[in-house]
Amino acid sequence: MAIRIKRADLEAIKKHGEQTYPHECCGFLIGESEEGTNILHQIFPAQNEWPDQLVTTAPEVTTKPGAQPGYRVSAAVTAEPKQASGAAKVESQRNRYLITPEQWKRADAHARKHGLGIIGYYHSHPDHPAAPSGFDLDHSCWPGESYIIVSIQHGRAADINSFTKPDYTQFEKEAVLVED
């Protein structure tokens, strides 16, 4: 697999990551697939709606407070920060992102209006490598979609990589074919 991307779109992803630093940025990749290559036509920035002070506990599924019925956030419960049995980890927009179903509907409608589709997602890793985490594996794209990660080091874009999932068990790095 590979993704074809214009240099201007690559720079826009980097800029989005720098603008949201020290928080993670996120967004949609809008385009089409052709013979094993995702062709990016445009990015569609999203707002990171991960609620601050989310404390992870056991891997269970719970409903986000105030969300519409059926809206779910996995592996997390909202609460005042507290110690669970073992070490609890406070998560925030510094190390997580959340794209809501409402944002996905807007991006999908935008893509369809232009005769395109959502071919993947992008996000940043503030002060961490441009490599997927275990959380990314469990909560990210579908097989065949591209998953771009940009590393933002001390507020400046550094490495950028793209990955795909051949199945739900692993990521594979994909070629990034940059066009002017």
C-alpha positions in Angstrom: 0.0 0.0 0.0 1.0 3.6 -0.5 -0.5 7.1 -0.3 -0.1 9.8 -2.9 -0.1 13.2 -1.3 0.6 16.8 -2.5 3.4 18.6 -0.7 1.0 21.4 0.3 -1.3 18.9 2.0 1.7 17.3 3.8 2.8 20.8 5.0 -0.8 21.6 6.1 -0.8 18.5 8.3 2.5 19.5 9.9 1.2 23.0 10.4 -2.0 21.7 12.1 0.1 19.7 14.5 2.3 22.7 15.3 -0.8 24.9 15.9 -2.4 22.5 18.3 0.9 21.6 20.2 1.1 20.5 23.0 -2.2 18.8 22.2 -2.7 16.2 19.5 -4.3 17.4 16.2 -6.5 15.1 14.1 -8.3 15.1 10.8 -9.6 13.2 7.8 -7.9 12.2 4.6 -10.3 12.8 1.7 -9.7 11.1 -1.7 -10.0 7.8 -3.5 -8.3 4.5 -3.8 -6.8 3.1 -7.0 -5.0 -0.2 -7.4 -3.7 -0.4 -3.9 -2.8 3.3 -3.6 -4.8 5.9 -1.6 -4.8 9.2 -3.5 -5.3 12.2 -1.2 -7.2 15.0 -2.8 -7.6 17.1 0.4 -7.3 17.1 4.1 -10.3 17.9 6.3 -9.1 19.1 9.8 -11.1 17.9 12.8 -11.3 19.2 16.3 -9.8 17.0 19.0 -12.7 16.5 21.4 -11.0 14.2 23.8 -12.2 15.3 27.3 -9.5 16.4 29.7 -8.8 14.4 32.8 -10.1 11.1 31.5 -8.8 8.3 33.7 -8.4 4.9 32.2 -9.1 1.8 34.2 -10.0 -1.7 33.1 -10.7 -2.2 29.3 -14.4 -1.7 29.4 -16.8 0.3 27.3 -18.8 3.2 28.7 -21.0 6.0 27.4 -19.5 9.5 27.2 -21.5 11.9 29.5 -23.8 14.2 27.6 -23.5 12.3 24.3 -26.3 11.0 22.2 -27.5 7.5 22.8 -25.2 5.0 21.1 -22.1 7.2 21.3 -19.4 5.2 23.0 -15.8 5.8 24.2 -13.9 2.6 24.8 -11.4 1.7 27.5 -12.2 4.8 29.5 -14.4 6.2 32.2 -14.9 9.9 33.1 -14.4 10.6 36.7 -12.4 12.8 39.0 -8.8 11.7 38.8 -8.3 8.8 41.3 -6.2 5.8 41.7 -7.7 2.6 40.5 -6.3 -0.7 41.5 -2.8 -0.5 40.2 -1.5 2.6 38.5 -4.2 4.8 36.9 -3.2 7.0 33.9 -4.6 10.4 33.4 -5.2 10.9 29.7 -5.8 14.2 27.9 -5.5 15.9 24.5 -1.8 15.8 25.0 -1.7 12.0 24.4 -5.2 11.2 22.9 -7.6 12.5 20.3 -11.3 11.9 19.7 -13.2 12.5 16.5 -16.9 12.5 17.2 -19.5 10.9 15.0 -20.8 14.3 14.2 -17.4 15.4 12.8 -17.3 12.1 10.8 -20.7 12.8 9.3 -19.6 16.3 8.2 -16.3 15.0 6.7 -18.2 12.2 4.9 -20.8 14.6 3.5 -18.0 16.9 2.3 -16.2 14.0 0.6 -19.4 12.7 -1.1 -20.2 16.2 -2.3 -17.0 16.1 -4.2 -17.4 12.5 -5.4 -14.7 11.3 -3.0 -14.5 9.3 0.2 -12.7 9.2 3.5 -9.5 7.2 2.8 -8.0 7.6 6.2 -7.0 9.9 9.1 -4.1 11.9 10.4 -3.0 13.0 13.8 0.0 14.2 15.7 2.2 12.8 18.5 3.4 15.7 20.6 7.0 15.0 21.8 6.7 11.4 20.6 7.8 9.5 17.5 5.7 9.3 14.3 4.8 5.7 15.0 1.5 4.2 16.1 0.9 3.3 19.7 -1.1 0.3 21.0 -4.0 2.7 21.6 -3.8 3.7 17.9 -4.0 0.1 16.9 -7.1 -0.5 19.0 -8.9 2.7 18.1 -7.9 3.8 14.6 -8.6 3.2 10.9 -10.1 0.4 9.0 -8.0 -2.0 7.0 -6.9 -0.4 3.7 -7.2 3.2 5.0 -4.1 5.4 5.5 -3.1 6.6 9.0 -0.7 9.5 8.9 1.2 10.4 12.1 3.3 13.5 12.4 5.8 13.9 15.3 5.8 17.4 16.8 9.0 17.9 18.8 9.0 21.0 21.1 6.4 22.6 18.9 8.0 21.9 15.5 7.0 19.2 13.0 9.7 16.5 12.7 9.1 13.1 11.2 5.9 12.1 9.4 4.9 8.6 8.5 1.9 6.8 7.1 0.6 3.3 8.1 -2.1 1.0 7.0 -3.7 -2.0 8.7 -3.9 -5.2 6.5 -6.2 -6.5 9.3 -7.0 -5.5 12.8 -3.9 -6.9 14.5 -1.1 -4.8 13.2 0.1 -1.7 11.3 2.3 -1.7 8.3 4.3 1.3 7.2 3.2 2.5 3.8 5.1 4.5 1.2 4.3 8.2 1.1 4.5 9.4 -2.5 4.9 13.2 -2.4 3.9 15.2 -5.4 4.4 18.9 -6.0 
